[in-house]
């Protein structure tokens, strides 16, 4: 892996970037136990659904590599593993990626134990090895997925661009690129205007194993020389955009500008033509079967603004975030967060000389503390406002009928989770007792 990493891992050793100290400090914490991983997740020193699952899995892998389980037989070891995984699930009960990782790890280690030999020492060693390899594969697969999403997303946006027919001013050459037209072979190269994009929340290396999803597309655009400029919202009330995304963009020297959430409409109106603002790119905490997408609060209004200004609205999501059993966004339960997230803020103190004192933080009231507050953590963007959903298996675009079709990219899941339920007469909609809650950061 290259570039910014929130998670550094070698077998037997795990380090996690403390995101609470960003953007002013860059400090990795050693994580040797499940208890340390639990605290890391609970305190939000690591955040983002993929990263949470990876840290939990690798923390237990470190324990097993160091044989801290003390088990003398394979079933005793499986019991230890399951208890630790159940404990780690409590660090973020609503995180879907964490739940999926735990189910996979339990299944694989139980299978390994079931195939054990009479040599208990060898059987324990095999179970440990299976767990560690599966945990490492979760890390590897997430990174591979992100790279694929970045590539597919960049190429999708490139295909939306029209070639320039007028000569390019020599002073503006850096804002253009020349390449063959998309989907052609042997035709003369054409000149295209580099594009600018807006993103919301944090969907980069800090939320994943590396590269990222929506921010991964921006990284790929930059690497492929298609990107002119990236804009990021501050993403109130938790400021993941200003604290984390802005940091990532600056860290990797991607041309970028921070705006407040309420500036997006003005940005589109005043800068769309000048900067060739072509897309809003966001991540997804959950995509319903019809394409409705739950994401960080503020996503919905960006989709409305993008539609009004003729700008593509693109969702970047691994197929694991597509929930085929939830028919529409109406069945996604949204969590309300604490009122003090809107009325108070914590940050490093800025001295009279303008320098940031990283050793001195204060919590400050920014509103009358008596005011009532409504603070939903997520909103749901209707599918008819989304132009494309980019996955690691390719793009899914909205059809002329306004629908999304996920069956071609996940036929096996579709057969079991959609067609199988319909054959059995199951109700597609979950009741309130089993609705998904969004990850609360």
Helices and strands as residue ranges (DSSP letters): E 7-10, E 13-17, G 19-21, E 28-30, H 34-42, H 49-65, H 74-89, H 96-114, H 120-159, G 170-175, E 176-179, E 190-193, E 195-199, G 205-207, H 214-223, E 227-233, H 240-240, I 241-245, H 246-251, E 256-259, G 261-263, H 264-275, E 277-282, E 286-288, E 293-296, H 299-308, E 312-316, G 319-321, E 322-323, G 329-331, H 340-343, E 344-350, E 356-365, E 378-381, G 383-385, E 388-391, E 394-397, H 411-414, I 415-419, H 420-424, G 432-434
